[in-house]
């Protein structure tokens, strides 16, 4: 899924003039797919930038580390970046970031989407205005299904309503919850950049057994996925 190439030739092209394509993260050479959805350009894969890796028990909840950045790879409980990158979970699902890391994780020219940018995406997918504003509930009808990779290669059965008609290719990367990894195959949760309070950020979730989208907010100590949006 993630390939490493010299990005010089790519920089000579207008990579974002069509409906989909690839680009290189100059920090580590990782090649990502991207897709145009409405007036927005989204990464079509979870971010995999991994400058360091933490054990699952390390996190912002530790005294004195509330403002630190933490990076996790689902199922890997060590501190060796190369070993973490060699795992299947890294190759397929990318990295789980705590909130502090997620804010600044995207490559140049991209950023962590805001709550409003997610709302714009949801509206384009057909979500009604009275649903978009709701929180802590599953909202809409089939918008989540339009974002999920179809089939059950990665998602648990039945992966209800998954059509991936947008090309967003959402995968069930799970999450890091306090001192454990949970929900691989079950759901994906993506951070937004919008704070709900000083240490809580809004997020979005999709799940295997429902076709809608959950809008909520979580303390920034959790480990969640990142999808970047083009500046």
N, C-alpha and C positions, 0 to 999 in steps of 0.2 A: 504493500500500500504506500509506504513512504520510501521515496527514492532520493538519492543524493547525487547531484550533478553540479557542474560548473554553471553558474547563472549568467555568465557574461553574454552568451548568445541570446538568451531570453530578453535581456535588457534592451536589445536593439529592436525589439518588436513592440507593437502596441498590443499588449496581452489582453486587454479588457474591452476590446471593441465588439466582441461577439456576445453570444449567450452563455458560453462556458469556455473553460480553458484551464491552463495551469500557470503557476508562478512559483518562483523560488524564494525561500526565506534566506536572505543573505547571511544571517547569523550562523546557520549550520548547514545550509545547502539543501534543506528538505524541500521537496516539490509537493505542492498542494493543488488539488482541484478546486476550482471556483465555479460558481453558477450565478447567473443574473436572474433575480426573481422580482418582477415588477420593476421599480426604479432603483433597486438595491443590488449590490454585488456581495455575495456571501461566500465564505469558504465552504466547500462541500465536504469537508472532513474536519474532525476535531483537531485542535491545535496539538502539536507534539513537541513544542519547544521545551527542552529539558536542560537547563544550565546546571542543575544539581538535583539530587533525589533524596527524599526523606523516608525514614521508616514510618510505618503507619501510626505508631504511637507518638511521633513527634508532631507538634502543631502549635497553632496560635493560642491554644488554651493553656499552654505551659507558661508559668510565671515569667514575666520579662520578655516574652516572645510575641506579645499581642499584635505587634506591627511588623512582624517578620513575614517573609514570603516562603511558602512551602509547596513542594512539588512531589506528587505521588504517581506511581504506576501501579494500577490495580493488580493485587496479588504479589507484588514484589516488596519485600521487607528488608531492604538493604540500603546502602549509600553509594553504590558503584553505578555511575551513569551508563557506562558501556554495557554492564550486565542488565540493567533495567531496559535499555534500548533493544537488547537481544530477545526480550520476551515477546510472545505472541500478543499479549494484551497491549503492549506498547505499539506494536506494529499495526494492530487493528483499531484500537480505541484511543490512542494518544495518551495525553497526560491529564491527571486530575490536579487542579490548582486550588489553593485556598484563595479567599477573596483578595487578599493583599497582592498575591502573585498574579492573579487574573487581570487586575486593573492595568498592569503594564506588560502583559505577556505577548501581545500581538506584534507582528513585525512592522517595520516602517511602511507607511501607506495604508495601514489597517488599524482598526481599534476594536475594543470590546464594545459590543452594541449596547445602547441604552434601553431602558424599558420602553421608551417611545419608539425606538427603531424596531423593536420586536412587535409593538402594536401596529406599526405600519405594515410589517410583513403579514401579520395576522389578518389585517383588514384586506390586504391584497388577496389573501387566500379565501376570503369570503366571510370572515367572522363579523357578526353584527356589532354595532357600536355599543349596545347595551351589555354585550358579553365581554367585549374588550376591556372594559373598565373594572370588571370583577377581579377579586383576588382571593386566594386560598380556596379556590374551587376549580373543577375542570370546566373549561369554557369552550364555547363553540359547538361544532358538529363533527366535521371531518378534517379540520385543518391540521391536526396532529398527524393524521394518516398521510397527508400530502407531504409531510416532512420526513417520515420514517422510511428507511430502507425496507423494501418489500421482502416477503418470505421469512423463513425461520432459520436461515444459516447462522445468524447472530442473535436474533430476537427469540424469546420464548414463544411457543404456540399459545394463542392463535395469531399473534401480531395483528390484532384487529384493525381493519380499515386501512392498512398500510398500502399505499400506492406509489409513493415517492415520485409523484408526477412533477414535482418542482426540481428534482435532482439534488435536493439538499442532503439526502442519504444519511439521515439520523440513525445513529447506532446506540445500542444499550450499554453505555460505558460504565454504568453503576456510579457509586460515589464512595468517598471516604467519610465516614461518620464517626467523629471523635477518635476512637482507637481501633477501628476495624473497617474493612472494605465490605460493601454490601450492594446488592441489587444488580450485579452484572447479568446481562441478558434480559433484565426486567424493565429497566428504565434508563433514561439519560436526563441529566439536569445540567442546564447551561446557565452560567452566570450572566447577569447584565451589569453594566457599570453604574446603575442608579441606586443610590443608598436609600434604604427605608429608614434607617437611623444611623448613628455614628459607626456602628460595627455590623450592620446588617445590610445585605444587598438583595435587590429583587432578582428573581431567576425565572426560568421556564423549564417545564418538564414534559416529556412524552413517555408513554408506557405501553407495554405489550398488549394489554387487554382492553384498551380504550383508544378512540381515534381523536380525542380532543386534546387541548393544551392546558396545563396547569400553570397558573401564575401565582407565585408566592414570594417569600423573602426568607433568607436564612442568615445566621451568623457567619461572619467571614472565616471562621475556623474550619468549616467544612471543605472537603475536596470535591470539586465538580469540574465538568468539562467546559471548554471555551470554543466558541465559534466566532471568528473575527469577521468584521464587515469592512468593506472598502471605504476609505476616507472620501 
